[in-house]
Each structure stands twice: as structure tokens, then as C-alpha cells.
Amino acid sequence: MNRFEQKEIRLPTIRGDVRVRSFCISDQIRQYTFNARFGTYAQYKSLYTHRKSLEDNADQPDANVTLALTDEDQIVGFGVLNYPDPDERWARLEPRIMMEVAAIEVTRNWRSAGLAQELIRMLLDHPLIESKIDYLVGYAWTWDLDGTGKSAQEYRTMLIKLFEPFGFLEYQTNEPNICLKPENVFMGRVGKSVTEEIRKDFKWLCFGIGP
């Protein structure tokens, strides 16, 4: 069971009320169902289409799996905050300084209802938030451009505007996957309690120079 307190708010939308619940545990997630609009489309595939992926994330130390749920316990949106895989560049800052916003997704028929902002807010309402560097990596080839009707550059701008109010800034990096396309984006939020030494190490790490 997650050691952090679970919180829940009820969000009224034009499509009906939604409960946004943080720190969901795997036992809870097993009771929910995925909205059918999460899936694979011609130019887009949802990051998670099965509960098991969310359950596995929820079982990780300090993880926050936040869900948007209808009154029928159907998942219509999710967010995942977790430590990066040990072999990733961003895992080099120790001990467990960096946490990744690994997912923010709302199913197509529930978008434009304010769920993404509330998912982010609840995801980052984490007891350890100010002692961490939180980051996100946006890869243009994973974005639902067809579903939004946006170009990759427009989607990139939307993503930046979505996260900036929560303290995220765009950072330059030479990480190879991010550099593959100019539309890709890397953003980070440095907690208030992060030491100056770690802040410097993070800036060097953006360019592959480890602490």
C-alpha cells in the first residue's frame, strides 16, 4: 500500500461529474475499467490501454498514480509520477532526486473538460515534491495530433502552456531521443528544497555530464 495519503476531488464537467483521485493503489485500480476510447488509432496509440500497467506503476516506491473516474468507476484520464528506469540518464542523480511525469492522458471523448489540469495538480500534490526535480519528456511521435487537430508545433506549445503554471520550465538538452525532432520538448520543475549542488548537477546532466 502507498505510504502517502490519498486525496480525491469531485470535478463537475459538461459531460458529468468526475472524481480525480491521487495515489491510487493497485488493489483499487483492479476494480476499475478503462474507457473504450483508450486504444490504438491510425496515427496514435494510448500509452496505457490495460489496467496492469497502471497497477505496476502504483506499486513502485513514492509513485503517484492519479486517475480521473466516472461514477461508474471508469477510467477516463490518468497521470503517472514515478522514478525513471535505472538505465536512463535522468536516474544518475542520487538518491532518487528526479521523478518523471511519465504519463498524462485523457481519453478522446473527455477532452476539453479541464481534466488534464486537475490530473497534473493532483499528481504534483506530493509530500516529497519540493525535494525532487520533476521532469517530463514530450515526444512528438507519441502525440494524438489527429484527435486534437493540431500540428506538432501547436501541440508542443499547448503542452508547455499546460505545465508552466505548475512551475515547469523548458530546458535544453542533448539527450539523443529528444534531439531527434525539433518539436520534442524537455521540461523540468526544481523543488524549493533541492540544494544548489544538485541544481548544478542537473544542468550538467542535461548535456550528458554526470555528477
C-alpha positions as CSV (number, residue, x, y, z in Angstrom):
1,M,0.0,0.0,0.0
2,N,1.3,3.5,-0.8
3,R,2.5,5.3,2.3
4,F,1.1,8.7,1.2
5,E,-2.4,10.0,1.9
6,Q,-4.9,9.6,-0.9
7,K,-6.8,12.6,-1.9
8,E,-9.9,13.0,-4.1
9,I,-11.9,15.9,-5.6
10,R,-15.1,15.9,-7.5
11,L,-14.9,17.9,-10.7
12,P,-18.1,18.9,-12.5
13,T,-17.8,18.9,-16.3
14,I,-20.2,19.3,-19.2
15,R,-20.1,15.5,-19.6
16,G,-20.9,14.8,-16.0
17,D,-19.0,14.7,-12.7
18,V,-15.6,13.1,-12.5
19,R,-13.7,12.1,-9.4
20,V,-9.9,12.8,-9.6
21,R,-8.1,10.5,-7.1
22,S,-4.4,10.6,-6.3
23,F,-2.1,7.9,-5.0
24,C,-4.3,5.1,-6.3
25,I,-3.1,1.6,-5.2
26,S,-3.1,-1.5,-7.3
27,D,-5.9,-3.1,-5.4
28,Q,-8.2,-0.2,-6.2
29,I,-7.1,0.0,-9.8
30,R,-8.2,-3.6,-10.4
31,Q,-11.7,-2.6,-9.6
32,Y,-11.8,0.0,-12.4
33,T,-12.4,-0.3,-16.1
34,F,-10.7,1.6,-19.0
35,N,-12.8,3.8,-21.2
36,A,-13.1,2.2,-24.6
37,R,-11.7,5.2,-26.4
38,F,-8.2,4.5,-24.9
39,G,-6.7,2.4,-27.6
40,T,-4.9,2.3,-30.9
41,Y,-5.7,4.6,-33.8
42,A,-4.2,5.1,-37.2
43,Q,-1.6,7.6,-36.1
44,Y,-1.8,7.3,-32.3
45,K,-1.7,4.7,-29.6
46,S,-2.6,5.4,-26.0
47,L,0.3,4.9,-23.6
48,Y,-1.6,2.6,-21.3
49,T,-4.6,0.5,-22.6
50,H,-4.7,-2.0,-19.8
51,R,-5.0,-1.6,-16.0
52,K,-2.0,-3.8,-15.4
53,S,0.4,-1.1,-16.5
54,L,-1.1,1.4,-14.0
55,E,-1.1,-1.3,-11.3
56,D,2.6,-1.9,-11.8
57,N,3.4,1.8,-11.6
58,A,1.3,2.2,-8.4
59,D,3.4,-0.5,-6.7
60,Q,6.6,1.5,-7.1
61,P,8.2,3.4,-4.2
62,D,6.9,7.0,-3.9
63,A,4.9,6.7,-7.1
64,N,1.7,8.7,-7.6
65,V,-0.9,7.2,-10.0
66,T,-3.7,9.7,-10.3
67,L,-7.0,8.7,-12.0
68,A,-10.0,10.5,-13.4
69,L,-13.0,8.3,-12.7
70,T,-16.7,8.5,-13.7
71,D,-19.3,7.4,-11.2
72,E,-19.3,4.0,-12.9
73,D,-15.6,3.6,-11.9
74,Q,-14.5,4.0,-15.5
75,I,-11.0,5.5,-16.1
76,V,-11.3,8.5,-18.4
77,G,-7.9,10.0,-17.6
78,F,-4.7,9.2,-15.8
79,G,-1.4,10.6,-14.7
80,V,1.7,8.8,-13.5
81,L,4.6,10.3,-11.5
82,N,7.4,7.8,-10.9
83,Y,11.2,7.4,-10.8
84,P,12.9,6.9,-14.1
85,D,14.3,3.5,-15.1
86,P,17.8,2.9,-13.6
87,D,19.4,2.9,-17.1
88,E,18.0,6.3,-18.1
89,R,20.2,9.4,-18.0
90,W,17.8,11.1,-15.5
91,A,18.4,8.3,-12.9
92,R,22.0,9.4,-12.4
93,L,21.2,12.0,-9.8
94,E,21.1,10.1,-6.5
95,P,19.5,9.4,-4.2
96,R,16.3,9.3,-6.3
97,I,16.2,13.0,-6.9
98,M,14.4,13.0,-10.3
99,M,10.9,11.9,-10.8
100,E,9.2,11.7,-14.2
101,V,5.7,12.8,-15.2
102,A,5.6,9.5,-17.2
103,A,2.0,10.0,-18.4
104,I,-0.8,12.5,-18.6
105,E,-3.6,11.3,-20.8
106,V,-7.4,11.9,-21.2
107,T,-9.5,9.8,-23.4
108,R,-10.7,11.5,-26.6
109,N,-14.3,11.9,-25.7
110,W,-13.5,13.5,-22.3
111,R,-11.0,16.1,-23.5
112,S,-11.6,19.9,-23.2
113,A,-13.2,19.3,-19.8
114,G,-10.4,20.5,-17.6
115,L,-9.3,17.0,-16.6
116,A,-5.6,17.3,-17.7
117,Q,-5.0,20.4,-15.5
118,E,-6.6,18.7,-12.5
119,L,-4.7,15.5,-13.1
120,I,-1.4,17.4,-13.1
121,R,-2.4,19.4,-10.0
122,M,-3.2,16.2,-8.0
123,L,-0.2,14.4,-9.4
124,L,2.2,17.1,-8.1
125,D,0.4,17.3,-4.8
126,H,3.1,15.0,-3.5
127,P,4.7,15.2,0.0
128,L,8.2,15.0,-1.5
129,I,7.6,17.4,-4.3
130,E,9.9,20.2,-3.1
131,S,12.8,17.8,-2.5
132,K,12.7,16.5,-6.1
133,I,13.4,17.6,-9.6
134,D,10.3,16.6,-11.6
135,Y,10.6,16.4,-15.4
136,L,8.6,15.4,-18.5
137,V,9.8,14.4,-21.9
138,G,7.4,15.1,-24.8
139,Y,8.0,13.1,-28.0
140,A,6.1,14.4,-31.0
141,W,5.6,10.9,-32.4
142,T,3.5,9.9,-29.3
143,W,1.0,12.8,-29.5
144,D,-2.6,12.4,-30.7
145,L,-2.4,15.0,-33.4
146,D,-5.3,13.6,-35.3
147,G,-7.5,13.7,-32.2
148,T,-6.6,17.2,-31.4
149,G,-6.5,18.6,-34.9
150,K,-3.1,20.3,-34.1
151,S,0.2,20.3,-35.8
152,A,3.2,19.0,-33.8
153,Q,4.4,22.6,-33.1
154,E,0.9,23.6,-31.9
155,Y,0.7,20.6,-29.7
156,R,4.2,21.4,-28.3
157,T,3.1,24.9,-27.4
158,M,-0.1,23.5,-25.8
159,L,2.0,21.1,-23.7
160,I,4.3,23.9,-22.5
161,K,1.4,26.1,-21.6
162,L,-0.3,23.2,-19.7
163,F,2.7,22.6,-17.4
164,E,4.2,26.1,-17.0
165,P,1.6,27.1,-14.3
166,F,2.8,24.2,-12.2
167,G,6.4,25.6,-12.1
168,F,7.8,23.7,-15.1
169,L,10.4,25.3,-17.4
170,E,11.7,24.2,-20.8
171,Y,15.4,23.0,-20.6
172,Q,17.8,22.5,-23.4
173,T,19.4,19.0,-23.6
174,N,21.5,16.9,-25.9
175,E,19.6,13.7,-25.0
176,P,19.6,11.8,-28.3
177,N,15.9,10.8,-28.4
178,I,14.7,14.3,-27.5
179,C,17.0,15.8,-30.2
180,L,15.6,13.6,-32.9
181,K,12.8,16.1,-33.7
182,P,12.7,19.9,-33.1
183,E,9.1,19.6,-31.8
184,N,10.2,17.3,-28.9
185,V,10.4,19.0,-25.6
186,F,12.1,18.5,-22.2
187,M,10.7,20.3,-19.2
188,G,11.6,20.3,-15.5
189,R,10.5,21.6,-12.1
190,V,13.1,22.1,-9.5
191,G,11.8,21.8,-5.9
192,K,12.4,24.6,-3.4
193,S,14.4,22.3,-1.1
194,V,16.8,21.0,-3.8
195,T,20.4,22.0,-3.0
196,E,22.4,24.3,-5.1
197,E,24.9,21.5,-5.8
198,I,22.1,19.2,-7.1
199,R,20.8,22.1,-9.2
200,K,24.2,22.5,-10.9
201,D,24.5,18.7,-11.3
202,F,21.1,18.7,-13.1
203,K,22.1,21.4,-15.5
204,W,25.3,19.4,-16.4
205,L,23.3,16.2,-16.7
206,C,21.1,17.8,-19.3
207,F,24.1,17.6,-21.5
208,G,25.2,14.2,-20.5
209,I,27.8,15.1,-18.0
210,G,27.2,13.1,-14.8
211,P,27.8,14.4,-11.3
